[in-house]
């Protein structure tokens, strides 16, 4: 979810100049809470948190009424309730989210075939070829907002600009339920007064480095030589920030989205010190990651793990494989090896496994022999059983036992992910 709470939103008048603003970024407003409110109107106007009220669940999303109290995604629900004691905690309903997401994406495809879906609740649209049919970019953006509401009962915010980067920034600033248009000619003046933290891709660490040198807003970046930015941020990131501050973004709307990673995490109800239990959980998560890769015909070049300790210290470790793989046993072996190399002085709160640097499985070359051939057959049998009887119908004997957490979920669920 976005960090904004809706205060200070910016919107454009009907007669705004939209010359060159052919890229739309459409983002549903507080999607998960909005769906909960749609299905239970008594929640309207109240602070709503999506998560589990028990155990140590984290906030998946929150309504704008909750965000004004400082509630943010990934925050422990217990902390969120301390900030906003009157908040109503609603369990997630991913099947319902997927259903409404599909309806929203259908609206987008009715307007233009050039749709790049970023997640379950946002997408880029290139409407440069739709003007003759639907009108100017501002008119198309307004039509999209109206059609989404008519079809789903949900609101969305739209940013229209000449580039993806600026369009995404505009949609964020227009939230909730707003429309902000930035013409090509006004791009620099739009960006100049904004914080460097607003630049897409500038994380907290990069922002801290810039601000420590007095580079606080985009206007400061514009007066800073590229060589200085590269010394502060590194050659690649320095050049990237220099370009973004000037509205330079050559990325086009891509209709075929390439996943960057696939991962699952588990937050335990009680901190876990038992090494066997932690290793079993990493194996279970690896099996889920492998199954998800195979379901979408991906292989991973890199496997990484994430461990969060009782004091909230978080470490990640990764390993690049000699050959890309989607074999669950291989992914699990790497995850366990990475885990064994960690120094663990305290109990563990969360574990996660992620597959990165994905590529189509069909791109893998066939070797003279396959060290994982037997495990591939096992995976095939498990995948077939899951298709026929449901996920979890057959599992490793070592993984049978009492659950320690609330059930793992994909870190960034896609509309077609099996979240069972």
C-alpha positions in Angstrom: 0.0 0.0 0.0 1.1 3.6 -0.5 2.5 5.6 2.4 0.2 8.5 1.8 -2.9 9.0 4.0 -4.7 11.2 1.5 -3.9 14.6 3.0 -2.5 17.2 0.7 -3.7 15.4 -2.5 -3.3 17.2 -5.8 -5.8 17.0 -8.7 -6.1 18.6 -12.1 -9.0 20.8 -13.4 -11.0 19.7 -16.4 -9.3 22.1 -18.8 -5.7 21.0 -17.8 -3.1 20.8 -20.6 -2.6 17.1 -21.3 -0.4 17.4 -24.3 1.9 14.4 -24.5 0.5 12.8 -21.4 -0.3 9.5 -23.1 0.9 7.2 -20.3 -1.6 6.5 -17.5 -0.8 4.9 -14.1 -4.0 3.6 -12.5 -3.8 2.6 -8.9 -6.8 1.3 -6.9 -7.3 3.2 -3.6 -6.5 1.2 -0.5 -7.6 -1.9 -2.5 -7.9 -4.5 0.2 -9.7 -2.4 2.7 -11.9 -0.9 0.0 -13.0 -4.4 -1.0 -13.8 -5.2 2.7 -15.9 -2.0 2.9 -17.6 -2.8 -0.4 -18.7 -6.2 1.0 -19.5 -4.7 4.4 -20.7 -1.1 4.1 -20.9 -0.7 7.9 -17.1 -0.4 7.8 -17.3 2.8 5.7 -15.7 5.8 7.3 -14.0 3.6 10.0 -10.3 2.7 10.3 -9.9 -0.7 8.8 -6.8 -2.9 8.9 -6.3 -6.0 6.8 -4.5 -8.7 8.7 -5.1 -11.2 11.5 -6.1 -9.9 14.9 -4.4 -12.9 16.6 -0.8 -14.0 16.7 1.8 -11.7 15.2 0.3 -10.9 11.9 1.5 -7.9 10.0 -0.7 -5.3 8.3 -1.4 -6.1 4.6 -3.1 -2.8 4.0 -5.1 -0.2 5.8 -7.8 2.3 5.0 -7.0 6.0 4.8 -8.8 6.5 8.1 -6.3 4.2 9.7 -3.3 5.6 7.9 -3.7 9.1 9.4 -2.8 7.4 12.7 0.5 6.2 11.3 -0.6 2.7 10.4 1.5 1.3 7.5 1.9 -2.0 5.6 4.2 -4.6 7.0 3.7 -3.1 10.5 2.8 -5.7 13.2 -0.9 -5.6 13.7 -0.3 -5.3 17.5 1.6 -2.0 16.9 -1.0 -0.8 14.4 -3.7 -1.3 17.1 -1.6 0.7 19.6 -1.5 3.5 17.2 -5.2 3.2 16.3 -7.0 1.4 19.1 -10.4 1.8 17.3 -9.3 0.1 14.1 -11.3 -2.9 12.9 -9.1 -5.8 11.8 -10.4 -7.7 8.8 -8.9 -11.0 7.6 -7.7 -10.9 4.0 -9.9 -12.4 1.2 -7.6 -13.1 -1.7 -10.2 -14.9 -3.8 -12.3 -11.8 -3.7 -9.3 -9.5 -4.5 -8.5 -11.6 -7.5 -12.2 -11.5 -8.7 -12.3 -7.7 -8.5 -8.8 -7.2 -9.9 -9.9 -9.2 -13.0 -12.9 -6.9 -13.5 -10.7 -3.8 -13.2 -8.1 -5.1 -15.7 -11.0 -5.9 -18.1 -11.9 -2.2 -18.0 -8.3 -1.2 -18.9 -8.2 -3.6 -21.8 -11.5 -2.2 -23.1 -9.7 1.2 -23.4 -6.4 0.1 -24.9 -4.5 -3.2 -25.6 -1.4 -1.6 -24.2 -1.8 -2.5 -20.5 1.1 -3.4 -18.2 -0.2 -4.9 -15.0 2.2 -4.2 -12.1 0.3 -6.0 -9.4 -3.2 -7.0 -8.4 -4.3 -3.4 -8.1 -2.3 -1.2 -10.4 -1.3 -0.9 -14.1 0.2 1.3 -16.7 -1.8 2.1 -19.8 -0.5 3.6 -23.0 -3.4 5.5 -24.6 -1.5 7.2 -27.5 -3.4 5.0 -30.0 -6.8 5.5 -28.3 -7.3 9.2 -28.9 -9.3 8.9 -32.1 -11.7 6.5 -30.3 -11.9 7.9 -26.8 -10.5 11.5 -26.9 -7.7 13.3 -25.2 -5.6 11.6 -22.4 -7.4 13.5 -19.6 -10.8 12.4 -21.0 -9.6 8.8 -21.2 -8.3 8.9 -17.7 -11.6 10.2 -16.4 -13.5 7.6 -18.4 -11.3 4.8 -16.9 -12.1 6.1 -13.3 -15.8 6.2 -14.0 -15.9 2.8 -15.7 -14.0 1.1 -12.8 -16.4 2.6 -10.3 -19.4 1.6 -12.3 -18.2 -2.0 -12.8 -16.8 -2.7 -9.3 -18.0 0.0 -6.9 -14.4 0.8 -6.1 -12.4 4.1 -6.7 -9.0 4.5 -8.3 -6.5 7.3 -8.8 -4.9 8.1 -12.1 -1.7 9.9 -13.0 -1.3 10.9 -16.7 2.1 12.0 -18.0 4.6 11.6 -20.8 6.6 8.8 -19.0 5.9 5.9 -16.6 7.9 7.4 -13.8 6.1 10.7 -13.8 2.7 9.1 -14.3 3.2 6.9 -11.2 4.3 9.9 -9.1 1.2 11.8 -10.3 -1.2 9.0 -9.3 0.4 8.8 -5.8 0.0 12.5 -5.3 -3.7 12.4 -6.4 -4.8 9.7 -3.9 -7.4 8.9 -3.0 -10.0 9.0 -5.9 -8.1 11.7 -7.9 -6.7 12.5 -11.3 -3.5 14.4 -11.8 -2.3 15.3 -15.3 1.3 16.4 -16.1 1.8 17.6 -19.7 5.2 16.9 -21.3 6.1 20.6 -21.2 5.4 20.9 -17.5 7.3 17.8 -16.4 10.3 19.6 -15.0 8.3 22.2 -13.1 6.1 19.5 -11.7 9.1 17.5 -10.4 11.2 20.4 -9.1 9.5 21.1 -5.7 9.1 17.4 -4.8 11.2 15.6 -2.3 13.9 13.3 -3.7 12.1 10.6 -1.8 9.3 10.9 -4.3 11.5 9.7 -7.2 10.6 6.2 -8.2 13.3 3.8 -7.2 15.0 6.1 -4.6 14.8 4.2 -1.4 15.4 5.4 2.2 19.1 4.7 2.1 19.7 6.6 -1.2 17.5 9.5 0.0 19.4 9.7 3.3 22.7 9.9 1.4 21.4 12.7 -0.8 19.8 14.7 2.0 23.0 14.4 4.0 24.6 16.5 1.2 21.9 19.0 1.1 20.1 17.5 -1.9 16.6 17.4 -0.5 14.2 18.2 -3.4 14.4 17.5 -7.1 15.4 21.1 -7.8 18.6 20.4 -5.9 19.3 17.4 -8.1 18.9 19.6 -11.2 21.7 21.8 -10.0 24.0 19.0 -8.9 26.5 17.7 -11.5 26.0 14.1 -12.5 29.5 13.3 -11.3 28.6 14.3 -7.7 25.5 12.2 -7.8 27.5 9.2 -9.0 30.0 9.7 -6.2 27.2 9.7 -3.7 25.0 6.9 -5.1 27.3 5.0 -7.4 27.6 5.3 -11.2 24.4 3.6 -12.3 22.1 4.9 -9.6 23.6 8.4 -9.8 22.9 8.6 -13.6 19.4 7.2 -13.0 18.5 9.9 -10.5 20.0 12.6 -12.8 17.7 11.3 -15.6 14.5 10.9 -13.4 14.9 14.5 -12.1 14.7 15.7 -15.7 11.7 13.5 -16.5 13.8 11.2 -18.7 12.4 7.6 -18.7 12.8 5.6 -21.9 10.7 2.6 -20.5 7.6 1.9 -22.6 4.5 0.1 -21.4 5.2 -3.6 -21.6 2.2 -5.8 -22.2 4.1 -9.0 -21.2 5.2 -8.6 -17.6 8.3 -10.4 -16.5 8.3 -11.5 -12.9 11.5 -10.4 -11.0 11.1 -12.8 -8.1 8.8 -15.3 -6.3 8.8 -15.7 -2.6 7.0 -16.9 0.5 7.4 -15.9 4.1 6.2 -17.1 7.5 5.8 -15.1 10.7 5.7 -17.4 13.7 3.1 -17.0 16.4 5.9 -17.5 19.0 9.7 -16.9 18.4 11.3 -20.2 17.4 14.7 -21.4 18.6 14.5 -25.1 17.6 16.8 -25.6 14.6 14.9 -28.6 13.3 11.7 -26.6 13.3 13.3 -23.7 11.4 14.9 -26.0 8.8 11.5 -27.8 8.3 9.8 -24.4 7.7 12.5 -23.3 5.2 11.9 -26.6 3.4 8.2 -26.1 3.3 8.5 -22.6 2.0 11.0 -23.8 -0.6 8.5 -26.4 -1.8 5.9 -23.7 -2.2 8.3 -21.4 -4.1 9.2 -24.3 -6.4 5.6 -25.2 -7.1 4.8 -21.6 -7.9 7.7 -21.3 -10.3 6.6 -24.5 -12.1 3.0 -23.3 -12.2 4.1 -20.2 -14.2 6.9 -22.0 -16.1 9.7 -20.1 -14.6 13.2 -21.1 -13.4 15.3 -19.1 -10.9 19.0 -18.3 -11.2 19.2 -17.1 -7.6 17.8 -18.4 -4.3 17.8 -16.2 -1.2 16.5 -16.5 2.4 15.3 -13.9 4.8 15.5 -14.3 8.6 14.1 -11.9 11.1 15.1 -12.4 14.7 13.2 -11.6 17.9 14.7 -8.1 18.1 13.4 -7.4 14.6 17.0 -7.5 13.1 16.6 -8.9 9.6 19.3 -10.6 7.5 19.2 -11.9 3.9 21.5 -14.2 2.2 21.5 -15.4 -1.4 23.3 -17.8 -3.8 23.5 -17.8 -7.6 23.0 -21.2 -9.0 25.2 -22.7 -11.7 22.1 -23.5 -13.7 18.6 -22.0 -13.3 16.2 -24.3 -11.5 12.6 -24.7 -10.4 13.2 -28.0 -8.5 11.9 -27.7 -5.0 14.6 -30.0 -3.6 17.3 -27.9 -5.1 15.8 -24.7 -3.9 15.4 -26.1 -0.4 19.0 -27.5 -0.3 20.3 -24.0 -1.1 18.0 -22.3 1.4 19.1 -24.7 4.2 22.8 -24.3 3.3 22.4 -20.5 3.5 20.7 -20.9 6.8 23.4 -23.1 8.2 26.0 -20.3 7.5 24.2 -17.8 9.7 25.2 -16.9 13.2 22.1 -17.2 15.3 22.3 -15.8 18.8 18.6 -15.5 19.4 15.2 -16.9 18.5 13.7 -16.4 15.0 10.5 -14.4 14.4 10.2 -14.8 10.6 11.7 -16.9 7.8 11.4 -16.5 4.1 12.6 -18.1 0.8 12.7 -16.2 -2.5 13.6 -17.2 -6.0 15.2 -14.4 -8.0 16.5 -13.6 -11.5 13.7 -15.5 -13.2 13.7 -16.7 -16.7 11.3 -18.9 -18.8 11.9 -22.6 -17.9 11.8 -23.3 -21.6 15.1 -21.4 -22.1 17.0 -24.0 -20.0 19.4 -25.9 -22.2 19.4 -29.7 -22.0 22.6 -31.2 -20.5 24.0 -34.6 -21.1 22.6 -35.7 -17.8 20.2 -34.2 -15.2 21.3 -34.4 -11.6 17.7 -33.5 -10.5 15.9 -35.9 -12.8 14.4 -38.0 -9.9 13.4 -34.9 -8.0 11.7 -33.5 -11.1 9.6 -36.6 -11.3 8.7 -36.2 -7.6 7.8 -32.5 -8.3 5.6 -33.7 -11.2 3.8 -36.1 -9.1 3.2 -33.5 -6.3 2.0 -30.9 -8.9 -0.4 -33.4 -10.4 -1.8 -34.3 -6.9 -2.2 -30.6 -6.1 -4.1 -30.0 -9.3 -6.3 -32.9 -8.7 -6.9 -32.8 -4.9 -5.8 -29.3 -3.9 -2.6 -27.7 -2.6 -1.2 -29.5 0.4 -2.9 -32.9 -0.4 0.5 -34.6 -0.4 3.5 -33.2 1.5 6.8 -34.3 3.0 6.5 -36.5 6.1 9.1 -34.2 7.8 6.6 -31.3 7.4 3.7 -33.0 9.2 3.1 -31.4 12.6 1.5 -28.5 14.4 1.4 -25.2 12.6 3.6 -22.5 14.2 2.3 -19.5 12.3 -0.6 -18.1 10.3 0.2 -19.7 7.0 2.6 -18.4 4.4 1.5 -16.3 1.5 3.2 -15.0 -1.6 5.0 -11.7 -0.8 3.4 -10.0 -3.7 0.3 -12.0 -4.8 -0.6 -11.9 -8.4 -4.2 -12.3 -9.6 -3.6 -15.9 -10.8 -1.6 -17.1 -7.9 -3.0 -20.1 -5.9 -3.1 -18.7 -2.4 -4.5 -21.8 -0.8 
